[in-house]
Amino acid sequence: MPSLTAQSQLDISGMALGKAGVAFTRGTDALSSNPANIYTSDTTYVLHWTIMSAGALIGSSVFTIKDINYYFGGDGSVDAYGSWNPRYLSPSERDIFAQKVDNSTIVAQVETMPIGIVLTLPNSGTLGFSIINSLQLQLQFPDKFSQLFNGYAGKERLEISGGQYSALMTSSYGVTYAQNMKISGVNRSYMNYFSIGATLKFIRGSLMQELDPSNSATLTPYIPETWDSTYNWAVNVRYQARFSGSAPQELSIGNFTGFGGETTGVGMGIDFGCTTNLTEPDSSGRQAMIACSLLDYGWISWNTTSKIYTSDARDTIVGVTQVTNSQIDKLKGNAQTGGFQTDLPMRLRFGISVPLRLRLLEMPLTIMAEFTQGLKSIGANTTNPRFGLGMQVGDKGLLWRLGMQAGGIEGLSISAGIGSNWKIVNFDISIGSVRAALGYASARMFNYSAGVNFRLPVSHLL
């Protein structure tokens, strides 16, 4: 499976840094990347909050932008009504088109944070609250899938296997606490403390659909000496699918506020995180940091109206045109209504952030690196690893970010973004695939996120 989404789309500054923000992200962004990073050293009560941050991704190992324009952009002419005339493929073009689909994947993900709040409590840690909504879709086509469209002759064995489909839509309501723990007896000003944090989450599931990746269908003809219309076919169908919720009902914009849609499953989850400094503060107070986090450890129990479909059937058909209803029912398998449980899309992240003495246009530089390992193939998550590298230019005011990510169907992905850290109102905007934004024909992924956050000293209110 492609390593597209082994982490949140709501780590907006981290996305611009090649998705390398686990040791760097602060404030409400940290609610989705590393709970320990919400801790601040403010000596007064300070409230940080964000309203309706959002991130979206769509990627494919099937088509590049060039392929999409070629196969779906029409023949370049316009009819009398102003519509593009369709492209008609030659047999060779059709074969190439079909073969692109074999064992390839399409992935999409949308995440929103309707509200995220972080409150600094002097001498008592930092407290956070968040609502995060996530929709993840993943489709992997079976191997040799193109044979269905590629002139299958009927006199040879046809085996289709390895396909997978997964959809997951959830709303997460989390309470986060982070604290700084000093190591007693250590007098140096670096590696003398750990910030640790955890988020306890109530998970409300709206949609879960999953087709087992080990499913297969095999059609084997018995070829007699004189080929005629009464030959026999050995048919073997095996699959398992689980469904809860209804996609047409749930896939609406209103449900991404966290309060809409039907609840078909509930569960619990927890995020862990820790971070520590590796160096003494420089003249600007910056330090090298190292961090790790384990995200979405937990489960969802889907209710008793959910269904599990299974089939492991073998049959011999005499003449394709003579298939009976009983044979179809046998191959179709059976459905069992009842609850079941699925894991959350757990992932592990390690990262480092290092301020540099080197300056660019008199602005300070910070670099960061990260390794991300997905632990569960749920929704659009993956167990393939990801490596990210990023750089931020600036420390006050406007902040410019650039990064790159290795792995996944996009190959080497270049990301960029801009943000701010003014006293009251701040923003972050990130493009996860600069190649796609610039229209590179070889780009395979579109990935964007944006958010506005606020900082308010509230000592006088308490």
Backbone torsions as a table, in degrees:
resi	resn	phi	psi	omega
1	MET	NA	146.0	-177.4
2	PRO	-72.5	144.5	179.4
3	SER	-87.4	77.9	-178.3
4	LEU	-97.6	-47.7	-167.6
5	THR	-131.2	54.1	176.8
6	ALA	-81.4	21.9	174.3
7	GLN	-164.8	175.1	-172.8
8	SER	-71.3	151.3	172.1
9	GLN	-86.6	-1.2	-176.3
10	LEU	-97.8	-1.9	171.5
11	ASP	-80.9	80.4	-166.6
12	ILE	-68.7	-48.9	178.2
13	SER	-65.2	-37.5	178.5
14	GLY	-64.5	-34.3	178.4
15	MET	-61.8	-39.7	179.6
16	ALA	-68.5	-18.7	-177.6
17	LEU	-100.0	32.4	-178.0
18	GLY	69.3	29.2	-176.7
19	LYS	56.2	46.6	180.0
20	ALA	-123.4	61.4	-173.1
21	GLY	-115.9	6.7	-172.8
22	VAL	-65.5	-29.4	177.5
23	ALA	-100.1	-0.9	-170.3
24	PHE	-118.5	-35.1	-173.2
25	THR	-67.2	142.2	179.5
26	ARG	-131.5	171.8	174.5
27	GLY	65.6	-144.0	-175.3
28	THR	-69.9	-24.5	173.1
29	ASP	-58.5	-35.0	-176.9
30	ALA	-68.4	-17.1	178.3
31	LEU	-62.2	-22.3	-179.7
32	SER	-111.8	1.8	-176.2
33	SER	-126.8	-40.5	-177.8
34	ASN	-162.2	102.7	-176.2
35	PRO	-56.0	-30.3	-178.8
36	ALA	-64.0	-25.0	-175.2
37	ASN	-80.1	-0.3	173.0
38	ILE	-80.1	-14.2	179.5
39	TYR	-66.8	135.1	175.4
40	THR	-128.1	160.5	-179.3
41	SER	-96.4	18.0	178.6
42	ASP	-59.3	139.7	179.8
43	THR	-95.6	0.5	175.5
44	THR	-126.3	166.3	177.7
45	TYR	-69.7	124.5	179.9
46	VAL	-133.5	135.2	179.8
47	LEU	-110.5	124.5	172.7
48	HIS	-111.3	136.9	174.6
49	TRP	-150.7	156.4	177.8
50	THR	-131.9	150.0	-179.7
51	ILE	-125.4	119.3	172.1
52	MET	56.0	51.6	165.7
53	SER	-68.0	149.8	-176.8
54	ALA	-148.9	147.1	175.4
55	GLY	-143.8	146.1	-177.8
56	ALA	-142.7	148.8	179.7
57	LEU	-143.7	140.3	167.3
58	ILE	-143.5	129.7	-176.7
59	GLY	-146.6	160.9	-176.1
60	SER	-154.4	136.8	170.0
61	SER	-90.8	0.7	-178.6
62	VAL	-83.2	-54.2	-171.2
63	PHE	-125.6	143.1	166.0
64	THR	-90.8	173.5	175.5
65	ILE	-58.3	-38.0	178.5
66	LYS	-62.0	-43.2	179.0
67	ASP	-63.4	-42.5	-179.1
68	ILE	-62.0	-44.5	178.6
69	ASN	-64.1	-37.5	-175.9
70	TYR	-72.8	-48.7	-173.9
71	TYR	-84.0	-27.3	-174.2
72	PHE	-117.6	0.6	-176.8
73	GLY	-91.8	7.2	-178.7
74	GLY	79.8	-176.7	-176.9
75	ASP	-93.6	7.8	178.5
76	GLY	95.0	-7.0	179.9
77	SER	-108.3	160.7	-177.0
78	VAL	-122.4	138.2	179.8
79	ASP	-82.5	-176.4	-175.5
80	ALA	-65.3	-19.0	-178.6
81	TYR	-97.9	5.1	178.7
82	GLY	85.9	8.6	179.5
83	SER	-96.0	149.1	177.2
84	TRP	-67.0	135.5	172.7
85	ASN	-74.8	139.0	-175.8
86	PRO	-69.6	157.3	174.8
87	ARG	-92.8	132.3	176.2
88	TYR	-104.5	120.9	-174.3
89	LEU	-84.3	142.1	171.7
90	SER	-73.6	164.4	178.4
91	PRO	-54.6	-40.3	-179.8
92	SER	-69.6	-38.8	177.3
93	GLU	-65.7	-38.4	177.8
94	ARG	-63.1	-41.1	179.9
95	ASP	-63.8	-42.9	178.9
96	ILE	-64.0	-41.8	178.5
97	PHE	-59.8	-46.6	-178.0
98	ALA	-66.4	-38.6	-177.5
99	GLN	-69.6	-23.7	177.2
100	LYS	-63.4	-26.1	-174.6
101	VAL	-77.8	-26.9	-174.4
102	ASP	-55.2	123.6	173.5
103	ASN	57.5	25.8	-179.4
104	SER	-105.3	169.9	-168.9
105	THR	-134.6	144.3	171.2
106	ILE	-121.6	130.9	-176.7
107	VAL	-132.3	141.1	174.9
108	ALA	-142.4	147.2	178.9
109	GLN	-152.2	136.6	174.2
110	VAL	-131.4	131.6	176.9
111	GLU	-133.6	142.2	176.3
112	THR	-133.1	149.0	171.7
113	MET	-121.6	91.3	-179.4
114	PRO	-57.6	-34.4	178.1
115	ILE	-151.8	135.9	173.0
116	GLY	-139.7	129.7	-174.8
117	ILE	-131.0	134.6	174.6
118	VAL	-130.4	124.6	-178.8
119	LEU	-118.6	120.2	175.8
120	THR	-79.7	127.7	178.5
121	LEU	-115.4	99.9	-175.8
122	PRO	-52.8	131.7	179.4
123	ASN	64.4	8.4	-178.7
124	SER	-134.0	9.8	179.6
125	GLY	94.6	-162.1	-178.4
126	THR	-135.9	138.5	-175.9
127	LEU	-117.9	140.0	179.4
128	GLY	-135.4	155.8	174.9
129	PHE	-140.7	140.9	-177.9
130	SER	-150.3	150.7	167.2
131	ILE	-120.7	122.8	-178.2
132	ILE	-127.7	126.5	178.0
133	ASN	-110.6	137.5	-175.3
134	SER	-139.0	133.2	170.9
135	LEU	-123.8	122.2	-178.3
136	GLN	-127.3	132.0	179.9
137	LEU	-130.4	138.6	177.8
138	GLN	-147.2	132.1	178.9
139	LEU	-132.8	121.9	173.8
140	GLN	-114.5	123.5	-179.7
141	PHE	-75.4	147.2	178.9
142	PRO	-66.6	157.7	172.5
143	ASP	-66.7	143.9	-179.4
144	LYS	62.5	21.2	178.6
145	PHE	-60.9	-31.9	-176.9
146	SER	-64.6	-18.5	-179.7
147	GLN	-62.0	-25.6	178.4
148	LEU	-65.8	-25.2	-176.2
149	PHE	-116.8	1.8	-168.1
150	ASN	-112.4	39.5	175.6
151	GLY	72.4	43.5	178.0
152	TYR	-61.2	124.5	-171.2
153	ALA	-78.4	-24.2	179.9
154	GLY	89.9	-8.5	-179.2
155	LYS	-105.6	12.8	-178.8
156	GLU	-134.1	159.4	-178.7
157	ARG	-68.1	135.0	177.4
158	LEU	-116.3	119.9	-180.0
159	GLU	-127.8	121.1	179.4
160	ILE	-117.9	122.7	-176.9
161	SER	-151.5	162.1	172.6
162	GLY	89.7	3.5	178.8
163	GLY	-74.2	154.3	179.8
164	GLN	-150.6	142.0	174.5
165	TYR	-136.2	137.7	-179.5
166	SER	-148.2	135.2	175.4
167	ALA	-138.3	136.2	-178.7
168	LEU	-144.3	126.0	177.4
169	MET	-130.0	121.3	-176.2
170	THR	-138.0	160.2	167.0
171	SER	-123.1	131.1	-175.6
172	SER	-117.0	128.5	179.4
173	TYR	-116.1	107.0	-169.3
174	GLY	-119.4	143.4	171.9
175	VAL	-115.5	126.2	-174.4
176	THR	-117.7	142.2	173.7
177	TYR	-135.9	134.7	178.4
178	ALA	-132.5	145.2	-177.7
179	GLN	-143.1	151.3	177.4
180	ASN	-99.6	128.5	-177.3
181	MET	-118.9	114.1	-179.8
182	LYS	-84.2	139.2	178.3
183	ILE	-84.1	117.5	-176.6
184	SER	-67.1	143.9	177.6
185	GLY	84.2	-2.1	179.0
186	VAL	-103.7	119.4	-174.7
187	ASN	-97.6	-18.0	-179.3
188	ARG	-67.9	162.3	-174.9
189	SER	-95.9	12.3	175.3
190	TYR	-136.9	149.7	-175.1
191	MET	51.5	37.3	179.3
192	ASN	-113.5	6.7	178.5
193	TYR	-154.8	162.0	171.2
194	PHE	-128.2	133.6	165.9
195	SER	-95.1	126.0	179.1
196	ILE	-123.4	150.4	-179.2
197	GLY	-153.8	157.7	178.5
198	ALA	-148.7	147.0	175.9
199	THR	-121.6	124.1	174.1
200	LEU	-99.1	126.3	-171.1
201	LYS	-125.1	135.8	166.9
202	PHE	-93.8	126.8	-174.7
203	ILE	-108.9	126.7	174.5
204	ARG	-110.7	116.2	-179.1
205	GLY	-93.2	134.3	178.7
206	SER	-109.7	-30.4	-174.2
207	LEU	-150.8	132.4	173.5
208	MET	-145.1	121.4	176.2
209	GLN	-136.6	132.3	-175.4
210	GLU	-148.6	128.1	173.3
211	LEU	-109.3	123.6	-174.1
212	ASP	-57.4	132.6	-177.5
213	PRO	-69.6	-11.9	179.4
214	SER	-93.8	11.7	-179.5
215	ASN	-67.9	154.6	-179.2
216	SER	-159.4	156.9	174.1
217	ALA	-139.7	128.1	-178.1
218	THR	-127.5	130.6	178.6
219	LEU	-121.9	113.9	-176.0
220	THR	-119.8	114.0	-180.0
221	PRO	-82.0	142.0	168.7
222	TYR	-94.8	116.4	-172.3
223	ILE	-99.8	110.0	176.7
224	PRO	-74.7	172.7	-179.2
225	GLU	-63.0	-37.7	177.5
226	THR	-112.1	105.4	-177.0
227	TRP	-65.4	124.5	177.5
228	ASP	-146.1	-169.2	-172.7
229	SER	-85.7	3.8	-177.2
230	THR	-110.9	22.7	-179.4
231	TYR	-71.2	160.1	-178.4
232	ASN	-97.7	150.8	176.4
233	TRP	-127.1	129.4	172.8
234	ALA	-92.8	118.7	-174.8
235	VAL	-114.6	130.9	178.3
236	ASN	-130.7	118.6	-179.1
237	VAL	-124.5	126.8	177.8
238	ARG	-136.8	127.7	174.2
239	TYR	-163.6	161.3	170.2
240	GLN	-137.6	133.5	179.4
241	ALA	-136.4	145.1	178.2
242	ARG	-128.9	136.7	-175.8
243	PHE	-137.8	139.8	171.8
244	SER	-151.7	131.7	-176.5
245	GLY	86.9	170.4	-177.6
246	SER	-124.4	120.5	-178.3
247	ALA	-59.7	-46.9	-179.4
248	PRO	-58.4	-32.8	-178.7
249	GLN	-78.7	-32.9	-171.2
250	GLU	-91.8	-27.3	-173.8
251	LEU	-82.5	68.8	177.6
252	SER	-132.5	152.2	-174.5
253	ILE	-60.2	-38.4	-176.6
254	GLY	-61.0	-28.0	-178.1
255	ASN	-72.8	-12.0	-178.7
256	PHE	-85.5	6.8	172.1
257	THR	-82.0	-16.0	-178.1
258	GLY	95.9	-5.2	-177.6
259	PHE	-122.0	0.5	179.2
260	GLY	-105.3	173.2	175.5
261	GLY	85.6	165.8	-178.7
262	GLU	-87.2	142.7	175.4
263	THR	-93.9	116.9	179.2
264	THR	-114.8	-2.7	178.3
265	GLY	-163.1	149.7	177.3
266	VAL	-133.0	154.3	-179.7
267	GLY	-166.5	-174.5	-179.8
268	MET	-130.7	150.8	177.0
269	GLY	-146.3	162.8	178.6
270	ILE	-146.6	140.8	173.1
271	ASP	-113.3	140.0	175.0
272	PHE	-119.6	150.8	175.7
273	GLY	-157.9	153.2	174.0
274	CYS	-150.7	154.4	179.5
275	THR	-153.7	153.0	175.8
276	THR	-150.4	160.6	179.7
277	ASN	-89.9	147.4	-179.4
278	LEU	-106.9	-13.7	-176.8
279	THR	-138.4	166.9	171.5
280	GLU	-72.0	155.7	178.3
281	PRO	-64.1	142.3	174.4
282	ASP	-84.7	-170.7	-176.0
283	SER	-63.1	-21.8	178.3
284	SER	-97.8	3.8	-179.7
285	GLY	84.3	8.4	-178.6
286	ARG	-84.7	145.5	178.8
287	GLN	-135.5	153.1	169.9
288	ALA	-73.4	135.5	-175.9
289	MET	-126.2	149.1	172.7
290	ILE	-129.2	142.4	-173.0
291	ALA	-152.7	160.9	171.8
292	CYS	-149.4	158.5	176.9
293	SER	-151.5	147.5	172.9
294	LEU	-118.2	117.3	-170.8
295	LEU	-114.5	145.9	173.6
296	ASP	58.7	49.8	170.3
297	TYR	-87.1	112.2	-177.4
298	GLY	166.0	-160.8	-171.6
299	TRP	-153.7	167.4	170.0
300	ILE	-131.1	130.6	173.6
301	SER	-100.1	117.4	-178.1
302	TRP	-88.1	145.5	-167.7
303	ASN	-75.5	178.2	-171.2
304	THR	-73.6	-7.4	175.2
305	THR	-85.0	-3.0	179.1
306	SER	-71.7	162.1	-175.9
307	LYS	-132.3	145.0	173.2
308	ILE	-119.7	124.2	178.7
309	TYR	-106.2	130.3	178.9
310	THR	-135.7	147.8	174.7
311	SER	-153.7	130.9	170.9
312	ASP	-142.8	77.4	-168.6
313	ALA	-118.8	145.1	174.3
314	ARG	-130.3	139.1	-179.4
315	ASP	-155.0	159.8	174.3
316	THR	-116.0	124.6	-178.1
317	ILE	-108.5	129.9	177.5
318	VAL	-99.8	101.7	-179.1
319	GLY	80.2	118.5	-177.2
320	VAL	-62.0	-31.5	-178.3
321	THR	-80.2	0.1	-176.9
322	GLN	-114.9	28.3	179.5
323	VAL	-72.0	129.5	-179.1
324	THR	-92.7	163.7	177.7
325	ASN	-63.1	-35.9	179.7
326	SER	-66.1	-36.0	176.9
327	GLN	-67.5	-40.5	177.7
328	ILE	-62.4	-44.8	179.4
329	ASP	-62.3	-37.7	179.8
330	LYS	-64.2	-43.3	-179.9
331	LEU	-74.7	-27.9	-178.6
332	LYS	-70.6	-22.2	179.0
333	GLY	81.6	-160.2	-177.4
334	ASN	-138.0	158.7	-179.7
335	ALA	-114.9	136.0	178.3
336	GLN	-121.1	123.9	179.3
337	THR	-88.4	132.3	179.8
338	GLY	163.0	162.4	-177.3
339	GLY	-74.6	157.1	173.1
340	PHE	-152.0	171.2	-175.3
341	GLN	-125.3	140.4	175.7
342	THR	-128.1	153.7	176.8
343	ASP	-79.4	160.9	170.6
344	LEU	-81.9	160.6	-178.2
345	PRO	-75.8	75.7	-173.6
346	MET	-69.3	146.5	179.0
347	ARG	-152.7	153.0	-176.8
348	LEU	-120.6	135.1	-175.7
349	ARG	-131.1	134.7	173.7
350	PHE	-125.4	138.3	-178.6
351	GLY	-156.6	166.3	179.0
352	ILE	-142.0	145.4	177.1
353	SER	-130.4	128.7	-174.4
354	VAL	-132.4	119.8	173.0
355	PRO	-76.1	141.3	-179.1
356	LEU	-104.6	149.7	172.8
357	ARG	-74.6	-28.5	177.9
358	LEU	-61.4	140.5	-179.1
359	ARG	-122.0	149.2	178.2
360	LEU	-118.4	117.0	-176.7
361	LEU	53.7	42.2	179.2
362	GLU	66.8	12.9	178.3
363	MET	-108.2	141.0	-179.0
364	PRO	-69.6	153.4	-179.4
365	LEU	-117.0	144.1	173.2
366	THR	-133.6	132.8	177.2
367	ILE	-115.7	154.2	179.0
368	MET	-146.9	153.9	179.0
369	ALA	-139.1	154.8	-177.0
370	GLU	-153.8	146.5	171.0
371	PHE	-119.6	127.6	-179.8
372	THR	-122.0	131.9	178.4
373	GLN	-125.1	114.6	173.1
374	GLY	-74.7	141.6	-175.7
375	LEU	-112.3	-12.3	-179.6
376	LYS	-139.8	134.3	176.7
377	SER	-91.5	71.5	179.9
378	ILE	-116.1	138.8	-177.8
379	GLY	60.4	-128.1	178.5
380	ALA	-98.5	8.4	178.4
381	ASN	-73.2	164.4	-176.9
382	THR	-146.5	159.0	176.8
383	THR	-96.8	4.1	174.8
384	ASN	-78.0	140.7	-178.6
385	PRO	-77.2	161.9	177.0
386	ARG	-134.6	143.4	175.4
387	PHE	-120.7	133.7	-179.7
388	GLY	-131.6	149.2	178.6
389	LEU	-141.0	132.2	-177.4
390	GLY	-141.8	166.5	179.4
391	MET	-144.6	135.0	173.5
392	GLN	-114.3	134.5	177.7
393	VAL	-107.0	120.1	-179.5
394	GLY	107.5	157.6	179.4
395	ASP	-134.3	-21.2	178.9
396	LYS	-132.3	146.1	178.4
397	GLY	77.1	-129.7	178.7
398	LEU	-77.2	138.1	-177.1
399	LEU	-123.4	129.7	-178.2
400	TRP	-109.3	136.0	-173.1
401	ARG	-130.6	145.7	179.4
402	LEU	-147.3	141.5	-179.2
403	GLY	-156.0	170.6	173.5
404	MET	-144.5	153.1	-176.0
405	GLN	-131.0	135.9	179.3
406	ALA	-107.1	136.6	177.7
407	GLY	106.7	166.8	178.8
408	GLY	88.3	175.2	-176.4
409	ILE	-69.6	-18.2	179.7
410	GLU	-83.8	-0.4	-178.5
411	GLY	66.6	-123.9	177.6
412	LEU	-91.9	108.3	-176.6
413	SER	-101.3	132.1	178.0
414	ILE	-106.7	131.1	-177.7
415	SER	-122.5	162.5	-179.3
416	ALA	-156.6	162.7	178.1
417	GLY	-174.5	173.5	178.8
418	ILE	-140.1	146.3	178.5
419	GLY	-151.7	-173.3	179.9
420	SER	-148.2	161.4	173.4
421	ASN	-139.4	51.0	174.9
422	TRP	-69.1	176.6	-172.3
423	LYS	-71.4	-35.8	-171.3
424	ILE	-114.0	-63.9	-174.7
425	VAL	-111.1	132.6	-179.3
426	ASN	-136.2	162.9	180.0
427	PHE	-140.9	159.7	173.0
428	ASP	-143.1	133.0	176.4
429	ILE	-133.6	132.3	-177.6
430	SER	-135.2	144.7	172.8
431	ILE	-117.0	114.8	-176.3
432	GLY	-79.2	-13.1	177.8
433	SER	-141.3	94.5	179.8
434	VAL	-63.3	-35.3	-179.6
435	ARG	-58.9	-43.3	179.0
436	ALA	-67.1	-40.0	-179.6
437	ALA	-63.9	-33.0	179.7
438	LEU	-88.4	0.0	175.3
439	GLY	81.5	22.5	177.9
440	TYR	-63.4	130.4	-174.7
441	ALA	-65.5	-24.3	-177.0
442	SER	-89.3	-0.7	-178.4
443	ALA	-68.4	144.0	-178.0
444	ARG	-122.1	0.1	-173.2
445	MET	-142.8	140.5	171.0
446	PHE	-116.5	130.5	-172.7
447	ASN	-152.3	115.4	-176.1
448	TYR	-138.4	152.3	173.6
449	SER	-154.6	156.0	-178.9
450	ALA	-158.1	152.9	178.0
451	GLY	-164.9	156.3	175.0
452	VAL	-123.3	131.8	179.5
453	ASN	-131.2	161.8	-172.5
454	PHE	-130.3	151.3	177.1
455	ARG	-131.7	124.6	-175.1
456	LEU	-135.7	117.1	171.2
457	PRO	-67.7	124.7	-173.3
458	VAL	-118.9	18.1	-178.3
459	SER	-57.8	-38.0	-176.4
460	HIS	-74.1	-10.0	178.5
461	LEU	-91.9	-11.6	-173.5
462	LEU	-109.0	NA	NA
